[in-house]
Amino acid sequence: MSQAFFVATLLNFAMSFPCPEDQLPSYTAYYLSEPLTIDGHLDKPAWQNAPRSARFRDLVSGAETLFDTRVSLLWDEAYLYVAYWVEEPFVEASLLEQDALIYQDNDVELFIAGPDAYYELEINAHGTIYEVFFIWQDAYERSRYSQIPEFALECEGVRPFDGVGFKHSRGKRIGFWSWDFPGLKKAVFIDGSLNDNSDRDRGWTVELALPWSGMKHLASGRSLPPDEGDIWRMDFSRFNQYKEAAPAADSGGWALSPHYVWDSHVPECFAKVQFSRESVYSANRG
């Protein structure tokens, strides 16, 4: 499947979405020639040279948020790397079991979209993760997901999904809650003390490495790793159990790309990530 076909697939369903196409944020992910050690520390030269995104805004209103949250991306031949900087004066997390409902803690989230499916990852300050692979129901047979054993409807943890707060014109998705991203690496670093509100923290950082090989069911024929100039749609967000006091209209969900609706599951509202083979070091000189 060509890059143009992927874009056309998204546009076919982008007729009545709350996020204006011309206002979607873009980010350029630069190339890295050496692998990263995934330990949650973002003081590495590569991350210090990578451009940081704009500050996350309220998911629903698009307003400024109480604390700063930003994301950066890098890539090499083997991995997509994602880093989050999360300002948090009192870092808290309680959930320790994989695939617990991590959004019930304060978390950060990553969505990666293909033309007929998308992947969701949530992670809290413990480093506990929650993962789901969603396939659009209208594509399950047509795109031959039905012939892939790991996406059999008889698998554990399979159920229909209709979004959270937005009625998508494409209809329902099939969610695979037992699916795990193969080879995923993740780490968290806390600049402060976890679950100790007797002091004030700076926040926490998240570092992820996702093998390109694990994205074969999202690529749908696109090059893995990406070709120069390829654009993938990804969503980067943060959900909080607290809200800023009135009169602020804090929804508790903040994102790089506001959706203007309480629903993260709208790929047409995801940010545009363009891949460049220019070195992250040369890209930021001067």
C-alpha positions in Angstrom: 0.0 0.0 0.0 1.5 3.4 -1.0 1.8 6.4 1.2 -0.7 8.2 -1.0 -3.3 5.4 -0.5 -2.9 5.6 3.2 -3.5 9.3 3.2 -6.5 8.8 1.0 -7.9 6.2 3.3 -7.9 8.6 6.2 -9.4 11.4 4.1 -12.2 9.2 3.0 -13.5 9.3 6.6 -12.5 12.8 7.4 -15.7 14.6 6.4 -17.1 15.6 9.8 -14.4 15.5 12.4 -14.1 18.1 15.2 -10.3 18.7 14.6 -9.7 20.9 11.6 -7.2 19.2 9.2 -5.2 22.4 8.7 -4.7 22.8 12.4 -3.2 19.4 13.1 0.3 19.6 14.5 3.3 18.2 12.6 6.6 16.8 14.0 9.8 15.8 12.2 11.5 12.7 13.5 15.2 12.7 12.8 17.5 9.7 12.3 19.8 8.2 14.8 22.8 6.2 13.7 23.4 4.4 17.1 20.9 2.6 19.2 19.6 4.1 22.4 19.8 2.5 25.9 16.3 2.6 27.2 16.5 3.6 30.9 14.1 6.5 31.1 16.8 9.1 31.4 16.4 11.8 28.7 19.7 13.6 29.3 21.3 11.6 26.5 22.8 13.7 23.7 20.3 12.3 21.2 17.3 13.5 23.1 18.9 16.8 24.0 19.4 17.4 20.2 15.9 16.1 19.2 13.3 18.8 18.8 10.7 18.8 21.5 7.0 19.2 20.6 4.9 22.1 21.5 3.3 21.9 25.0 0.3 19.6 25.2 -3.1 21.3 25.3 -6.5 20.3 26.7 -7.9 17.4 24.7 -11.4 18.9 24.5 -11.0 22.7 24.5 -7.5 23.1 23.2 -6.7 25.5 26.1 -3.4 25.8 27.8 -2.7 23.3 30.5 -1.7 23.5 34.1 1.6 21.6 33.8 4.1 21.2 30.9 4.1 18.0 28.8 6.1 17.4 25.7 7.2 14.6 23.4 10.1 13.9 21.1 10.7 11.1 18.6 13.8 9.6 17.0 14.3 6.5 14.8 16.9 4.1 13.4 16.7 1.0 11.2 15.4 -1.1 14.0 13.3 1.1 16.3 11.0 4.0 16.7 12.0 5.9 19.9 9.5 8.1 21.8 10.2 10.2 24.9 7.9 12.2 27.1 8.7 15.0 29.6 6.0 15.2 32.2 5.9 18.0 34.7 4.2 16.7 37.9 4.7 18.3 41.3 3.4 15.1 43.1 4.2 12.0 41.1 1.7 9.2 41.9 0.9 5.8 40.6 -0.7 2.7 42.1 -1.3 0.1 39.3 1.4 -2.6 39.0 -0.3 -5.3 36.9 0.2 -5.2 33.1 -3.0 -4.3 31.2 -4.6 -2.9 34.4 -6.7 0.2 33.6 -3.7 2.5 33.6 -5.8 5.5 32.7 -7.1 5.3 36.3 -3.7 6.5 37.3 -2.0 9.6 35.9 -0.5 8.3 32.7 0.9 9.2 29.2 -0.4 7.5 26.1 0.8 6.7 22.6 -1.4 5.8 19.6 0.0 4.7 16.2 -2.4 4.5 13.3 -2.4 2.5 10.1 -5.1 2.7 7.5 -7.2 0.0 8.9 -6.0 -0.5 12.5 -4.3 1.4 15.3 -2.3 0.6 18.5 -2.7 2.1 21.9 -0.1 2.1 24.7 -0.6 3.7 28.2 2.1 3.9 30.8 2.1 5.2 34.4 4.9 6.3 36.7 5.5 2.8 37.9 6.3 1.8 34.2 3.2 -0.4 34.1 1.6 -0.6 30.7 -1.7 -1.2 29.1 -1.9 -2.2 25.4 -4.7 -2.7 22.9 -4.7 -3.3 19.1 -7.8 -2.1 17.4 -8.9 -3.1 13.9 -11.7 -1.3 12.1 -14.6 -3.8 11.7 -15.2 -2.8 8.1 -11.6 -3.9 7.3 -11.3 -7.1 9.3 -12.1 -9.3 6.3 -11.2 -6.9 3.5 -7.7 -6.3 4.8 -7.3 -10.0 5.7 -6.7 -9.5 9.4 -9.2 -12.4 9.8 -6.4 -14.7 8.4 -3.8 -13.7 11.0 -3.9 -16.1 14.0 -3.1 -13.5 16.6 -6.2 -11.6 15.5 -8.7 -14.5 15.5 -12.0 -13.5 17.1 -11.6 -16.5 19.4 -8.5 -15.1 21.1 -8.8 -14.1 24.7 -9.7 -10.5 25.4 -11.4 -9.7 22.1 -14.5 -7.5 22.1 -16.2 -4.8 20.0 -15.3 -1.2 20.7 -17.2 1.9 19.6 -15.0 4.7 20.8 -15.3 6.7 24.0 -17.2 9.9 23.3 -17.3 10.4 19.5 -19.5 8.5 17.1 -17.1 7.7 14.3 -18.5 7.6 10.8 -16.5 4.4 10.1 -18.3 2.5 12.8 -17.1 0.0 15.3 -13.6 -1.4 16.0 -12.6 -4.9 17.2 -10.3 -4.6 20.2 -7.6 -7.1 21.0 -6.8 -6.5 24.7 -4.4 -9.5 25.0 -2.2 -8.3 22.2 1.3 -7.2 23.2 3.7 -5.2 21.0 6.6 -7.6 20.2 10.0 -6.5 21.5 8.7 -3.3 23.1 11.2 -1.6 25.4 10.1 0.9 28.1 11.5 2.8 31.1 10.4 5.5 33.4 12.6 7.9 35.5 11.1 9.9 38.4 12.6 13.2 39.2 11.4 13.2 42.8 9.7 10.7 45.0 6.9 8.4 44.0 3.7 8.5 46.1 5.2 10.8 48.7 3.4 14.1 48.8 5.5 15.4 51.7 7.9 16.9 49.2 7.5 18.5 45.8 8.7 16.6 42.6 9.8 17.9 39.3 8.0 15.2 37.4 8.8 12.1 35.4 10.1 11.0 32.0 9.2 8.1 29.8 11.4 6.4 27.2 10.0 3.9 24.7 11.5 1.8 21.9 9.1 0.1 19.5 10.6 -2.3 16.9 9.6 -1.5 13.3 9.1 -5.3 12.9 6.3 -5.1 15.4 4.4 -2.6 13.2 3.9 -4.9 10.2 0.1 -5.1 10.9 -0.1 -1.3 11.0 2.1 -0.7 7.9 -0.2 -2.3 5.4 2.5 -2.3 2.7 4.3 0.9 3.8 8.0 0.7 4.2 9.4 -0.5 7.5 11.5 1.4 8.6 9.9 4.4 6.9 11.2 5.9 3.7 12.5 9.5 3.7 9.5 11.9 3.9 6.9 9.2 5.0 4.2 10.5 7.2 2.6 8.4 10.0 -0.3 9.5 12.1 0.3 9.2 15.9 -1.3 10.6 19.0 0.5 11.7 22.2 -1.5 12.4 25.3 -1.6 12.6 29.0 -4.5 11.8 31.4 -4.7 13.0 35.0 -6.9 12.1 37.9 -6.8 15.7 39.1 -8.1 18.8 37.3 -7.1 22.4 37.5 -9.5 24.4 39.8 -12.3 26.5 38.3 -12.6 28.7 36.4 -10.3 26.6 34.3 -12.2 24.1 32.1 -9.7 21.3 32.6 -11.0 18.1 31.1 -8.2 16.0 32.7 -6.9 14.9 29.3 -4.1 16.8 27.5 -2.7 16.1 24.1 -0.3 17.4 21.5 -3.2 17.4 19.1 -6.5 18.4 20.7 -9.4 16.4 19.4 -12.1 18.8 20.6 -14.1 15.9 21.8 -13.6 13.5 24.8 -12.2 10.6 22.8 -8.6 9.7 21.9 -9.7 7.1 19.4 -10.0 9.4 16.4 -7.1 8.8 14.0 -8.1 11.7 11.8 -7.1 13.9 14.8 -3.7 12.4 15.3 -0.6 14.4 14.8 1.4 14.0 11.6 4.9 12.6 12.1 7.3 12.9 9.2 10.4 10.8 9.0 13.7 12.4 8.0 17.0 10.6 7.4 18.9 13.7 8.4 20.9 13.0 11.5 19.4 14.4 14.7 22.8 16.0 15.3 23.2 17.8 12.0 19.5 18.8 12.0 20.0 21.0 15.1 23.3 22.6 14.4 23.2 26.4 14.4 
